[in-house]
């Protein structure tokens, strides 16, 4: 069933301007923008300054905002009685909430203001525009599976050029050092940092929502973190994971908290970069981020993500789960980020995945197994572009760690987010997926097939899958021949007996063991195929 953790999020950005009197307010009011395809949050706004506004003016401007907001106390108290109509937050009409300065390129603030205060903000000469806050949500589906599959197929798929088959469907080829020295900020519901799959590499970065616990009470963020950097379930198995909680444990939040989380990641990256260049953070290669969240089109959220990328963060975002144009959703429309659509085990565009010119690449996002909450060993299998995006965040960290530094004094990678994004797209597998609209790039992510040589991976370039017209219109399920199955089982048996028995006595004959091994392998393969077929049929009925 669809992942029900519906999450509302609100955005904002901060800056400054001098103290003014009403007489300084001009007659041309700043526009109030509305997010398309989204549910608006009453009386909550994002205020963005014009480019000429300097950070040093922030305190004076904020003091002015607080003053005019307090002046409308009586009206605000009357409106506060209506809070039950929108119970997501206890701060409705609470005035100034967050202030922001994201890498100096996006200045503004957020808050909950009544109409009188809003009009005065609109007419302030330093205000460029005001955007109404709106709800956003995770890009995942939740299905309550209890059976753990042998291995995440998604990892296997991004390490092989061709469609997964009998010998590759559960085999992930990767460099052992992938992700080492890279910090990945998972901006989500938090992360179960004590989960054994992180091996001590997961850390609690920051909890943005006021009075909320430093834990993932939802599971969505933990699942994404596991795909990014878990030692069993992750793409970049040595990356450092930092939980940035912008959604409350009950699955709701505000856009202003989300943007504050983006700012936190940008600030941490800037500090780490300086420390590395000063020789105080040896081995550090850079930062990546994942945001498997989304909502209607929001100019402010897109600007926030773009600013973080300009600051140096390699950013992956989910395309969205509405089977619609991703350009109409945020942060999927953020030009600087890598926008990720979802693919299936059968090499199709997932039926829910958004598409369009804003999509940059596809990655596995259907029935993805990863870490979960509830214990240090918990796992879950869920679907969505939320699951595809962390494959790319992990891959960005993976490639970033392999990219050599020119300066031996510290290991900071020299490649920019723009360049690595171009590299990531250039080496992808072209034409691998079916049901991809003509206005969408049909590119599936690839990790280099296990190579640890960054230059070699990039120089190989992309790979184009050759398909006939019949293949493109037909779903083909390939069942291995008996000889292929026997050969695979024989090879695995020889490897197993060499490691375990080393010439010692075995229980049962080799033929009996081989027959059992063959039966198990074929059974597992057929179960996976039939499960996929059943799910596709159910989806078609819906």
Secondary structure, DSSP 8 states (H G I E B T S, - for coil): ---------------------GGG--SS--EEE--BTS-EEEEEEEEEE-TT--GGGHHHHHHHHHHHHHHTHHHHHHHHTTGGGGTT-S-TT-EEEEEEEETTTEEEEEEE--HHHHHHHHT-TTEEEEEEEE-EEES-EE-------SS-HHHHHHT-SS---TTTTT-----TTTTTTEEEEEEES---TT-GGGTT-EEEEEE-STT--SS-SSSHHHHHHHHHH-TTT-SSTT-EEEEEE-B-TTS-B-HHHHHHHHHHHHHHHHHHHHHHHTTSSTT--EEEEEE-EEEEB-HHHHHHHHHHHHTT-EEEEE--SSSSBGGGEETTT-TTSEEEEEE-TTSBB-TT--BSTT--EEEE-SSEEEE-SSSSS-EEEEESHHHHHHHHHHHHHHHHHHS--S-TTS------HHHHHHHHHHTSEET--BS--TTS--EE----TT---HHHHHHH--EE----HHHHHS-------HHHHHHHHHHHHHHHHHHHTTT---SS-HHHHHHHHHHHHHHHHHHHHHHHHHHHHHHHH-
